[in-house]
Each structure stands twice: as structure tokens, then as C-alpha cells.
Amino acid sequence: MNGPEILVPITMFAGSFAMVFGVVYLRTRQNLAMIEKGMNPKTDKQRPAPYQNLRWGLLLIGAGIGLALAYIVCSHVLHEEENPALYFAFIGIGGGLGLVGSYKAEKAWLDKEEAKEQQQGNA
């Protein structure tokens, strides 16, 4: 390995080290900032992700519908050779619509949970 080929392993090692160092450094800074504000970093409550499977399901359903629509448009409407850009566009649109649907469902659930917590707090 002479010349520029030697830079690849060196760059990969340096990049990996920098990434790990950056993650640890930023997590430490976040914990210190939480301590300064009087919060306990160990009890940091993460937002729940109860609809993780719903998100993936709607994403894949949307992508599948987009792929089917692209096929229908190419074969029945345009009557021309397959256009790869059209396939990618419809997959992106369908997947995006699936993610928007997942967001709406999760948002409604979180709003309902927050309302329930407020009612329990007032009682």
C-alpha cells in the first residue's frame, strides 16, 4: 500500500475515534448542563416511542403504494419506457405520507396522555 491507499485506514480510524470522542464529550456536557439547572440526569425522562412499529409499517405501506402507483403511471398512462425518477418520486411521496400519518397518530396519543396526566395532577 503505497501512496493514497494508506490514507483510507488512517482516515477511518481517525474518524471513528473522533465520533466516539464527540458522542462522549457531548453527553458529558449535556449532563453537566442538566446538573447546573438542578435536574438529575439519571431521571431524564425520554419521550415514549409506543408507535415504532406503526411508523415503520406506515412507511413501508406508503412506499409500496408509491411503487405501485409509479408502475401504473408508467405502464398505463405514459405508455413509455420505465422512468426510474418517477419510481423514486412516488416511493418518496408515499413514504412521506406514511410518516405524516404516523406523526399524526403519535401526536394524538401524546396529547391524550398529557391531558390524562393533567387531570390526575388536578385531582
GUMITOR-158666 format. One record per residue: residue in one letter; residue number from 0; x, y, z of N, C-alpha, C in turn. Coordinates in Angstrom, 1 decimal. Layout:
atom r: A | k: NUM | npx: X | npy: Y | npz: Z | capx: X | capy: Y | capz: Z | cpx: X | cpy: Y | cpz: Z .
...
//
This chain:
atom r: M | k: 0 | npx: 0.8 | npy: -1.2 | npz: 0.0 | capx: 0.0 | capy: 0.0 | capz: 0.0 | cpx: 0.9 | cpy: 1.2 | cpz: 0.0 .
atom r: N | k: 1 | npx: 1.1 | npy: 1.8 | npz: -1.2 | capx: 1.8 | capy: 3.0 | capz: -1.3 | cpx: 0.9 | cpy: 4.1 | cpz: -1.7 .
atom r: G | k: 2 | npx: 1.3 | npy: 5.3 | npz: -1.4 | capx: 0.5 | capy: 6.5 | capz: -1.8 | cpx: -0.8 | cpy: 6.7 | cpz: -1.1 .
atom r: P | k: 3 | npx: -1.8 | npy: 7.0 | npz: -1.9 | capx: -3.1 | capy: 7.5 | capz: -1.3 | cpx: -3.8 | cpy: 6.3 | cpz: -0.6 .
atom r: E | k: 4 | npx: -3.5 | npy: 5.0 | npz: -0.9 | capx: -4.2 | capy: 3.9 | capz: -0.3 | cpx: -4.1 | cpy: 3.9 | cpz: 1.2 .
atom r: I | k: 5 | npx: -2.9 | npy: 4.4 | npz: 1.7 | capx: -2.7 | capy: 4.3 | capz: 3.1 | cpx: -3.6 | cpy: 5.3 | cpz: 3.9 .
atom r: L | k: 6 | npx: -4.1 | npy: 6.3 | npz: 3.2 | capx: -4.9 | capy: 7.3 | capz: 3.8 | cpx: -6.3 | cpy: 6.8 | cpz: 4.2 .
atom r: V | k: 7 | npx: -6.8 | npy: 5.7 | npz: 3.5 | capx: -8.1 | capy: 5.2 | capz: 3.9 | cpx: -8.2 | cpy: 4.6 | cpz: 5.3 .
atom r: P | k: 8 | npx: -7.3 | npy: 3.7 | npz: 5.7 | capx: -7.4 | capy: 3.2 | capz: 7.0 | cpx: -7.1 | cpy: 4.2 | cpz: 8.1 .
atom r: I | k: 9 | npx: -6.2 | npy: 5.1 | npz: 7.8 | capx: -5.9 | capy: 6.2 | capz: 8.7 | cpx: -7.1 | cpy: 7.1 | cpz: 8.9 .
atom r: T | k: 10 | npx: -7.7 | npy: 7.5 | npz: 7.8 | capx: -8.9 | capy: 8.3 | capz: 7.9 | cpx: -10.1 | cpy: 7.6 | cpz: 8.6 .
atom r: M | k: 11 | npx: -10.3 | npy: 6.3 | npz: 8.4 | capx: -11.3 | capy: 5.6 | capz: 9.0 | cpx: -11.1 | cpy: 5.5 | cpz: 10.5 .
atom r: F | k: 12 | npx: -9.8 | npy: 5.2 | npz: 10.9 | capx: -9.5 | capy: 5.1 | capz: 12.4 | cpx: -9.7 | cpy: 6.5 | cpz: 13.0 .
atom r: A | k: 13 | npx: -9.2 | npy: 7.5 | npz: 12.4 | capx: -9.3 | capy: 8.9 | capz: 13.0 | cpx: -10.8 | cpy: 9.3 | cpz: 13.1 .
atom r: G | k: 14 | npx: -11.6 | npy: 9.0 | npz: 12.0 | capx: -13.0 | capy: 9.4 | capz: 12.0 | cpx: -13.8 | cpy: 8.6 | cpz: 13.1 .
atom r: S | k: 15 | npx: -13.5 | npy: 7.3 | npz: 13.3 | capx: -14.1 | capy: 6.5 | capz: 14.3 | cpx: -13.8 | cpy: 7.1 | cpz: 15.7 .
atom r: F | k: 16 | npx: -12.6 | npy: 7.4 | npz: 15.9 | capx: -12.1 | capy: 7.9 | capz: 17.2 | cpx: -12.8 | cpy: 9.2 | cpz: 17.5 .
atom r: A | k: 17 | npx: -12.9 | npy: 10.1 | npz: 16.5 | capx: -13.5 | capy: 11.4 | capz: 16.6 | cpx: -15.0 | cpy: 11.3 | cpz: 16.9 .
atom r: M | k: 18 | npx: -15.6 | npy: 10.3 | npz: 16.3 | capx: -17.1 | capy: 10.2 | capz: 16.5 | cpx: -17.3 | cpy: 9.7 | cpz: 18.0 .
atom r: V | k: 19 | npx: -16.6 | npy: 8.7 | npz: 18.4 | capx: -16.8 | capy: 8.2 | capz: 19.8 | cpx: -16.5 | cpy: 9.3 | cpz: 20.8 .
atom r: F | k: 20 | npx: -15.4 | npy: 10.0 | npz: 20.6 | capx: -15.0 | capy: 11.1 | capz: 21.5 | cpx: -16.0 | cpy: 12.2 | cpz: 21.5 .
atom r: G | k: 21 | npx: -16.6 | npy: 12.5 | npz: 20.3 | capx: -17.6 | capy: 13.6 | capz: 20.2 | cpx: -18.9 | cpy: 13.2 | cpz: 21.0 .
atom r: V | k: 22 | npx: -19.3 | npy: 11.9 | npz: 20.8 | capx: -20.5 | capy: 11.5 | capz: 21.5 | cpx: -20.3 | cpy: 11.5 | cpz: 23.0 .
atom r: V | k: 23 | npx: -19.2 | npy: 11.0 | npz: 23.5 | capx: -19.0 | capy: 11.0 | capz: 24.9 | cpx: -18.9 | cpy: 12.5 | cpz: 25.5 .
atom r: Y | k: 24 | npx: -18.2 | npy: 13.3 | npz: 24.7 | capx: -18.0 | capy: 14.7 | capz: 25.1 | cpx: -19.3 | cpy: 15.4 | cpz: 25.2 .
atom r: L | k: 25 | npx: -20.2 | npy: 15.3 | npz: 24.2 | capx: -21.5 | capy: 16.0 | capz: 24.2 | cpx: -22.4 | cpy: 15.4 | cpz: 25.2 .
atom r: R | k: 26 | npx: -22.4 | npy: 14.1 | npz: 25.5 | capx: -23.2 | capy: 13.6 | capz: 26.6 | cpx: -22.8 | cpy: 14.1 | cpz: 27.9 .
atom r: T | k: 27 | npx: -21.5 | npy: 14.2 | npz: 28.1 | capx: -21.0 | capy: 14.8 | capz: 29.4 | cpx: -21.4 | cpy: 16.2 | cpz: 29.5 .
atom r: R | k: 28 | npx: -21.3 | npy: 17.0 | npz: 28.5 | capx: -21.7 | capy: 18.4 | capz: 28.5 | cpx: -23.2 | cpy: 18.5 | cpz: 28.8 .
atom r: Q | k: 29 | npx: -24.0 | npy: 17.7 | npz: 28.2 | capx: -25.5 | capy: 17.7 | capz: 28.5 | cpx: -25.7 | cpy: 17.4 | cpz: 29.9 .
atom r: N | k: 30 | npx: -25.1 | npy: 16.4 | npz: 30.5 | capx: -25.3 | capy: 16.0 | capz: 31.9 | cpx: -24.9 | cpy: 17.1 | cpz: 32.8 .
atom r: L | k: 31 | npx: -23.7 | npy: 17.8 | npz: 32.5 | capx: -23.3 | capy: 18.9 | capz: 33.3 | cpx: -24.3 | cpy: 20.1 | cpz: 33.2 .
atom r: A | k: 32 | npx: -24.8 | npy: 20.4 | npz: 32.1 | capx: -25.8 | capy: 21.4 | capz: 31.9 | cpx: -27.1 | cpy: 21.1 | cpz: 32.7 .
atom r: M | k: 33 | npx: -27.5 | npy: 19.8 | npz: 32.7 | capx: -28.7 | capy: 19.4 | capz: 33.5 | cpx: -28.4 | cpy: 19.6 | cpz: 35.0 .
atom r: I | k: 34 | npx: -27.2 | npy: 19.2 | npz: 35.4 | capx: -26.9 | capy: 19.4 | capz: 36.9 | cpx: -26.9 | cpy: 20.9 | cpz: 37.3 .
atom r: E | k: 35 | npx: -26.4 | npy: 21.7 | npz: 36.4 | capx: -26.4 | capy: 23.2 | capz: 36.7 | cpx: -27.8 | cpy: 23.7 | cpz: 36.8 .
atom r: K | k: 36 | npx: -28.7 | npy: 23.2 | npz: 36.1 | capx: -30.1 | capy: 23.6 | capz: 36.1 | cpx: -30.9 | cpy: 23.0 | cpz: 37.3 .
atom r: G | k: 37 | npx: -30.2 | npy: 22.1 | npz: 38.0 | capx: -30.9 | capy: 21.5 | capz: 39.1 | cpx: -31.6 | cpy: 20.2 | cpz: 38.8 .
atom r: M | k: 38 | npx: -31.4 | npy: 19.7 | npz: 37.6 | capx: -32.1 | capy: 18.4 | capz: 37.2 | cpx: -31.1 | cpy: 17.3 | cpz: 37.4 .
atom r: N | k: 39 | npx: -31.7 | npy: 16.1 | npz: 37.6 | capx: -31.0 | capy: 14.9 | capz: 37.7 | cpx: -30.9 | cpy: 14.2 | cpz: 36.4 .
atom r: P | k: 40 | npx: -29.7 | npy: 14.0 | npz: 35.8 | capx: -29.5 | capy: 13.4 | capz: 34.5 | cpx: -29.9 | cpy: 12.0 | cpz: 34.5 .
atom r: K | k: 41 | npx: -29.9 | npy: 11.3 | npz: 35.6 | capx: -30.3 | capy: 9.9 | capz: 35.6 | cpx: -31.8 | cpy: 9.7 | cpz: 35.5 .
atom r: T | k: 42 | npx: -32.6 | npy: 10.7 | npz: 35.8 | capx: -34.0 | capy: 10.5 | capz: 35.7 | cpx: -34.6 | cpy: 11.3 | cpz: 34.5 .
atom r: D | k: 43 | npx: -33.7 | npy: 11.5 | npz: 33.6 | capx: -34.1 | capy: 12.2 | capz: 32.3 | cpx: -35.2 | cpy: 11.4 | cpz: 31.6 .
atom r: K | k: 44 | npx: -36.4 | npy: 11.9 | npz: 31.6 | capx: -37.5 | capy: 11.1 | capz: 31.0 | cpx: -37.5 | cpy: 11.3 | cpz: 29.5 .
atom r: Q | k: 45 | npx: -37.2 | npy: 10.2 | npz: 28.8 | capx: -37.3 | capy: 10.2 | capz: 27.4 | cpx: -38.7 | cpy: 10.1 | cpz: 26.9 .
atom r: R | k: 46 | npx: -39.0 | npy: 10.7 | npz: 25.8 | capx: -40.4 | capy: 10.6 | capz: 25.3 | cpx: -40.6 | cpy: 9.2 | cpz: 24.8 .
atom r: P | k: 47 | npx: -41.8 | npy: 8.7 | npz: 25.1 | capx: -42.0 | capy: 7.3 | capz: 24.7 | cpx: -42.2 | cpy: 7.1 | cpz: 23.2 .
atom r: A | k: 48 | npx: -41.8 | npy: 6.0 | npz: 22.7 | capx: -42.0 | capy: 5.7 | capz: 21.3 | cpx: -42.9 | cpy: 4.4 | cpz: 21.2 .
atom r: P | k: 49 | npx: -44.2 | npy: 4.6 | npz: 21.6 | capx: -45.1 | capy: 3.5 | capz: 21.6 | cpx: -45.5 | cpy: 3.0 | cpz: 20.2 .
atom r: Y | k: 50 | npx: -45.3 | npy: 3.8 | npz: 19.2 | capx: -45.8 | capy: 3.5 | capz: 17.9 | cpx: -44.7 | cpy: 3.3 | cpz: 16.9 .
atom r: Q | k: 51 | npx: -43.6 | npy: 2.7 | npz: 17.4 | capx: -42.4 | capy: 2.5 | capz: 16.5 | cpx: -42.8 | cpy: 1.5 | cpz: 15.3 .
atom r: N | k: 52 | npx: -43.5 | npy: 0.5 | npz: 15.7 | capx: -43.9 | capy: -0.5 | capz: 14.6 | cpx: -44.9 | cpy: 0.2 | cpz: 13.7 .
atom r: L | k: 53 | npx: -45.8 | npy: 1.0 | npz: 14.2 | capx: -46.8 | capy: 1.7 | capz: 13.3 | cpx: -46.0 | cpy: 2.6 | cpz: 12.4 .
atom r: R | k: 54 | npx: -45.0 | npy: 3.3 | npz: 12.8 | capx: -44.2 | capy: 4.2 | capz: 12.0 | cpx: -43.6 | cpy: 3.4 | cpz: 10.8 .
atom r: W | k: 55 | npx: -42.9 | npy: 2.3 | npz: 11.1 | capx: -42.3 | capy: 1.5 | capz: 10.1 | cpx: -43.3 | cpy: 0.9 | cpz: 9.2 .
atom r: G | k: 56 | npx: -44.4 | npy: 0.5 | npz: 9.7 | capx: -45.5 | capy: -0.1 | capz: 8.9 | cpx: -46.1 | cpy: 0.9 | cpz: 7.9 .
atom r: L | k: 57 | npx: -46.4 | npy: 2.1 | npz: 8.4 | capx: -46.9 | capy: 3.1 | capz: 7.5 | cpx: -45.9 | cpy: 3.6 | cpz: 6.5 .
atom r: L | k: 58 | npx: -44.6 | npy: 3.6 | npz: 6.9 | capx: -43.6 | capy: 4.0 | capz: 5.9 | cpx: -43.5 | cpy: 3.0 | cpz: 4.8 .
atom r: L | k: 59 | npx: -43.5 | npy: 1.7 | npz: 5.1 | capx: -43.4 | capy: 0.7 | capz: 4.1 | cpx: -44.7 | cpy: 0.5 | cpz: 3.3 .
atom r: I | k: 60 | npx: -45.8 | npy: 0.7 | npz: 3.9 | capx: -47.1 | capy: 0.7 | capz: 3.1 | cpx: -47.1 | cpy: 1.9 | cpz: 2.2 .
atom r: G | k: 61 | npx: -46.7 | npy: 3.1 | npz: 2.6 | capx: -46.6 | capy: 4.2 | capz: 1.8 | cpx: -45.7 | cpy: 4.0 | cpz: 0.6 .
atom r: A | k: 62 | npx: -44.5 | npy: 3.5 | npz: 0.9 | capx: -43.5 | capy: 3.2 | capz: -0.2 | cpx: -44.1 | cpy: 2.2 | cpz: -1.2 .
atom r: G | k: 63 | npx: -44.7 | npy: 1.2 | npz: -0.7 | capx: -45.3 | capy: 0.2 | capz: -1.6 | cpx: -46.4 | cpy: 0.7 | cpz: -2.4 .
atom r: I | k: 64 | npx: -47.3 | npy: 1.6 | npz: -1.9 | capx: -48.3 | capy: 2.2 | capz: -2.7 | cpx: -47.7 | cpy: 3.1 | cpz: -3.7 .
atom r: G | k: 65 | npx: -46.6 | npy: 3.9 | npz: -3.3 | capx: -45.9 | capy: 4.7 | capz: -4.2 | cpx: -45.3 | cpy: 3.9 | cpz: -5.4 .
atom r: L | k: 66 | npx: -44.7 | npy: 2.8 | npz: -5.1 | capx: -44.2 | capy: 1.9 | capz: -6.1 | cpx: -45.2 | cpy: 1.4 | cpz: -7.0 .
atom r: A | k: 67 | npx: -46.4 | npy: 1.0 | npz: -6.5 | capx: -47.5 | capy: 0.5 | capz: -7.3 | cpx: -48.0 | cpy: 1.7 | cpz: -8.2 .
atom r: L | k: 68 | npx: -48.2 | npy: 2.9 | npz: -7.6 | capx: -48.6 | capy: 4.0 | capz: -8.4 | cpx: -47.7 | cpy: 4.3 | cpz: -9.6 .
atom r: A | k: 69 | npx: -46.4 | npy: 4.3 | npz: -9.3 | capx: -45.4 | capy: 4.6 | capz: -10.3 | cpx: -45.5 | cpy: 3.5 | cpz: -11.4 .
atom r: Y | k: 70 | npx: -45.7 | npy: 2.3 | npz: -11.1 | capx: -45.8 | capy: 1.3 | capz: -12.1 | cpx: -47.1 | cpy: 1.5 | cpz: -13.0 .
atom r: I | k: 71 | npx: -48.2 | npy: 1.8 | npz: -12.3 | capx: -49.4 | capy: 2.1 | capz: -13.0 | cpx: -49.3 | cpy: 3.3 | cpz: -14.0 .
atom r: V | k: 72 | npx: -48.6 | npy: 4.4 | npz: -13.4 | capx: -48.5 | capy: 5.6 | capz: -14.3 | cpx: -47.6 | cpy: 5.3 | cpz: -15.4 .
atom r: C | k: 73 | npx: -46.5 | npy: 4.6 | npz: -15.2 | capx: -45.5 | capy: 4.3 | capz: -16.3 | cpx: -46.2 | cpy: 3.4 | cpz: -17.4 .
atom r: S | k: 74 | npx: -46.9 | npy: 2.3 | npz: -16.9 | capx: -47.4 | capy: 1.4 | capz: -17.9 | cpx: -48.7 | cpy: 1.8 | cpz: -18.5 .
atom r: H | k: 75 | npx: -49.6 | npy: 2.4 | npz: -17.8 | capx: -50.9 | capy: 2.7 | capz: -18.4 | cpx: -51.1 | cpy: 4.2 | cpz: -18.8 .
atom r: V | k: 76 | npx: -50.4 | npy: 5.1 | npz: -18.2 | capx: -50.7 | capy: 6.5 | capz: -18.5 | cpx: -49.7 | cpy: 7.0 | cpz: -19.5 .
atom r: L | k: 77 | npx: -48.4 | npy: 6.8 | npz: -19.2 | capx: -47.3 | capy: 7.4 | capz: -20.1 | cpx: -47.0 | cpy: 6.5 | cpz: -21.3 .
atom r: H | k: 78 | npx: -47.3 | npy: 5.2 | npz: -21.2 | capx: -47.0 | capy: 4.3 | capz: -22.4 | cpx: -45.6 | cpy: 4.5 | cpz: -22.9 .
atom r: E | k: 79 | npx: -44.7 | npy: 4.6 | npz: -22.0 | capx: -43.3 | capy: 4.7 | capz: -22.5 | cpx: -42.4 | cpy: 3.8 | cpz: -21.6 .
atom r: E | k: 80 | npx: -41.1 | npy: 3.9 | npz: -21.9 | capx: -40.2 | capy: 3.0 | capz: -21.1 | cpx: -40.3 | cpy: 3.5 | cpz: -19.6 .
atom r: E | k: 81 | npx: -39.9 | npy: 2.6 | npz: -18.8 | capx: -39.9 | capy: 2.9 | capz: -17.3 | cpx: -39.0 | cpy: 4.0 | cpz: -17.0 .
atom r: N | k: 82 | npx: -39.5 | npy: 4.9 | npz: -16.2 | capx: -38.7 | capy: 6.1 | capz: -15.8 | cpx: -38.3 | cpy: 5.9 | cpz: -14.3 .
atom r: P | k: 83 | npx: -37.0 | npy: 5.7 | npz: -14.0 | capx: -36.6 | capy: 5.4 | capz: -12.6 | cpx: -36.9 | cpy: 6.6 | cpz: -11.7 .
atom r: A | k: 84 | npx: -36.8 | npy: 7.8 | npz: -12.3 | capx: -37.0 | capy: 9.0 | capz: -11.4 | cpx: -38.4 | cpy: 9.0 | cpz: -10.9 .
atom r: L | k: 85 | npx: -39.4 | npy: 8.6 | npz: -11.8 | capx: -40.8 | capy: 8.5 | capz: -11.4 | cpx: -41.0 | cpy: 7.5 | cpz: -10.2 .
atom r: Y | k: 86 | npx: -40.3 | npy: 6.4 | npz: -10.3 | capx: -40.4 | capy: 5.4 | capz: -9.2 | cpx: -39.9 | cpy: 6.0 | cpz: -7.9 .
atom r: F | k: 87 | npx: -38.7 | npy: 6.6 | npz: -7.9 | capx: -38.2 | capy: 7.2 | capz: -6.7 | cpx: -39.1 | cpy: 8.3 | cpz: -6.2 .
atom r: A | k: 88 | npx: -39.6 | npy: 9.1 | npz: -7.1 | capx: -40.5 | capy: 10.2 | capz: -6.6 | cpx: -41.8 | cpy: 9.6 | cpz: -5.9 .
atom r: F | k: 89 | npx: -42.4 | npy: 8.6 | npz: -6.5 | capx: -43.6 | capy: 8.1 | capz: -5.9 | cpx: -43.3 | cpy: 7.3 | cpz: -4.6 .
atom r: I | k: 90 | npx: -42.1 | npy: 6.7 | npz: -4.5 | capx: -41.8 | capy: 6.0 | capz: -3.3 | cpx: -41.5 | cpy: 7.0 | cpz: -2.2 .
atom r: G | k: 91 | npx: -40.9 | npy: 8.1 | npz: -2.5 | capx: -40.6 | capy: 9.2 | capz: -1.6 | cpx: -41.9 | cpy: 9.8 | cpz: -1.1 .
atom r: I | k: 92 | npx: -42.8 | npy: 10.1 | npz: -2.0 | capx: -44.1 | capy: 10.7 | capz: -1.7 | cpx: -44.9 | cpy: 9.8 | cpz: -0.8 .
atom r: G | k: 93 | npx: -45.0 | npy: 8.5 | npz: -1.2 | capx: -45.8 | capy: 7.5 | capz: -0.4 | cpx: -45.2 | cpy: 7.3 | cpz: 1.0 .
atom r: G | k: 94 | npx: -43.9 | npy: 7.2 | npz: 1.0 | capx: -43.2 | capy: 7.0 | capz: 2.4 | cpx: -43.4 | cpy: 8.3 | cpz: 3.2 .
atom r: G | k: 95 | npx: -43.3 | npy: 9.4 | npz: 2.6 | capx: -43.5 | capy: 10.7 | capz: 3.4 | cpx: -44.9 | cpy: 10.8 | cpz: 3.9 .
atom r: L | k: 96 | npx: -45.9 | npy: 10.4 | npz: 3.1 | capx: -47.3 | capy: 10.4 | capz: 3.6 | cpx: -47.5 | cpy: 9.4 | cpz: 4.7 .
atom r: G | k: 97 | npx: -46.8 | npy: 8.2 | npz: 4.6 | capx: -46.9 | capy: 7.3 | capz: 5.7 | cpx: -46.3 | cpy: 7.8 | cpz: 7.0 .
atom r: L | k: 98 | npx: -45.2 | npy: 8.5 | npz: 6.9 | capx: -44.6 | capy: 9.1 | capz: 8.1 | cpx: -45.5 | cpy: 10.2 | cpz: 8.7 .
atom r: V | k: 99 | npx: -46.1 | npy: 11.0 | npz: 7.8 | capx: -47.0 | capy: 12.1 | capz: 8.3 | cpx: -48.2 | cpy: 11.4 | cpz: 9.0 .
atom r: G | k: 100 | npx: -48.7 | npy: 10.3 | npz: 8.5 | capx: -49.8 | capy: 9.6 | capz: 9.2 | cpx: -49.4 | cpy: 9.1 | cpz: 10.5 .
atom r: S | k: 101 | npx: -48.2 | npy: 8.6 | npz: 10.6 | capx: -47.6 | capy: 8.1 | capz: 11.8 | cpx: -47.4 | cpy: 9.2 | cpz: 12.8 .
atom r: Y | k: 102 | npx: -47.0 | npy: 10.4 | npz: 12.4 | capx: -46.8 | capy: 11.5 | capz: 13.2 | cpx: -48.1 | cpy: 12.0 | cpz: 13.8 .
atom r: K | k: 103 | npx: -49.2 | npy: 12.0 | npz: 13.0 | capx: -50.5 | capy: 12.4 | capz: 13.4 | cpx: -51.0 | cpy: 11.5 | cpz: 14.5 .
atom r: A | k: 104 | npx: -50.8 | npy: 10.2 | npz: 14.3 | capx: -51.3 | capy: 9.2 | capz: 15.3 | cpx: -50.5 | cpy: 9.3 | cpz: 16.6 .
atom r: E | k: 105 | npx: -49.2 | npy: 9.5 | npz: 16.5 | capx: -48.4 | capy: 9.6 | capz: 17.7 | cpx: -48.7 | cpy: 10.9 | cpz: 18.5 .
atom r: K | k: 106 | npx: -48.9 | npy: 12.0 | npz: 17.7 | capx: -49.2 | capy: 13.3 | capz: 18.3 | cpx: -50.6 | cpy: 13.2 | cpz: 19.1 .
atom r: A | k: 107 | npx: -51.5 | npy: 12.6 | npz: 18.5 | capx: -52.8 | capy: 12.4 | capz: 19.1 | cpx: -52.7 | cpy: 11.6 | cpz: 20.4 .
atom r: W | k: 108 | npx: -51.9 | npy: 10.6 | npz: 20.4 | capx: -51.7 | capy: 9.7 | capz: 21.6 | cpx: -51.0 | cpy: 10.5 | cpz: 22.6 .
atom r: L | k: 109 | npx: -49.9 | npy: 11.3 | npz: 22.3 | capx: -49.2 | capy: 12.1 | capz: 23.3 | cpx: -50.1 | cpy: 13.2 | cpz: 23.9 .
atom r: D | k: 110 | npx: -50.9 | npy: 13.8 | npz: 23.1 | capx: -51.8 | capy: 14.8 | capz: 23.6 | cpx: -52.8 | cpy: 14.2 | cpz: 24.6 .
atom r: K | k: 111 | npx: -53.3 | npy: 13.0 | npz: 24.2 | capx: -54.2 | capy: 12.3 | capz: 25.1 | cpx: -53.5 | cpy: 12.0 | cpz: 26.4 .
atom r: E | k: 112 | npx: -52.3 | npy: 11.5 | npz: 26.4 | capx: -51.6 | capy: 11.1 | capz: 27.6 | cpx: -51.3 | cpy: 12.4 | cpz: 28.4 .
atom r: E | k: 113 | npx: -50.9 | npy: 13.5 | npz: 27.8 | capx: -50.7 | capy: 14.7 | capz: 28.6 | cpx: -51.9 | cpy: 15.2 | cpz: 29.2 .
atom r: A | k: 114 | npx: -53.1 | npy: 15.1 | npz: 28.5 | capx: -54.3 | capy: 15.5 | capz: 29.1 | cpx: -54.7 | cpy: 14.7 | cpz: 30.3 .
atom r: K | k: 115 | npx: -54.4 | npy: 13.4 | npz: 30.2 | capx: -54.7 | capy: 12.4 | capz: 31.3 | cpx: -53.8 | cpy: 12.7 | cpz: 32.5 .
atom r: E | k: 116 | npx: -52.5 | npy: 13.1 | npz: 32.3 | capx: -51.6 | capy: 13.4 | capz: 33.3 | cpx: -52.0 | cpy: 14.7 | cpz: 34.0 .
atom r: Q | k: 117 | npx: -52.5 | npy: 15.7 | npz: 33.3 | capx: -53.0 | capy: 16.9 | capz: 33.8 | cpx: -54.2 | cpy: 16.7 | cpz: 34.7 .
atom r: Q | k: 118 | npx: -55.1 | npy: 15.8 | npz: 34.2 | capx: -56.3 | capy: 15.5 | capz: 35.0 | cpx: -56.0 | cpy: 14.8 | cpz: 36.3 .
atom r: Q | k: 119 | npx: -55.0 | npy: 14.0 | npz: 36.3 | capx: -54.5 | capy: 13.3 | capz: 37.5 | cpx: -53.8 | cpy: 14.3 | cpz: 38.4 .
atom r: G | k: 120 | npx: -53.1 | npy: 15.2 | npz: 37.9 | capx: -52.4 | capy: 16.2 | capz: 38.7 | cpx: -53.4 | cpy: 17.2 | cpz: 39.4 .
atom r: N | k: 121 | npx: -54.5 | npy: 17.5 | npz: 38.7 | capx: -55.5 | capy: 18.4 | capz: 39.3 | cpx: -56.4 | cpy: 17.7 | cpz: 40.3 .
atom r: A | k: 122 | npx: -56.5 | npy: 16.4 | npz: 40.3 | capx: -57.4 | capy: 15.7 | capz: 41.2 | cpx: -56.8 | cpy: 15.5 | cpz: 42.5 .
//
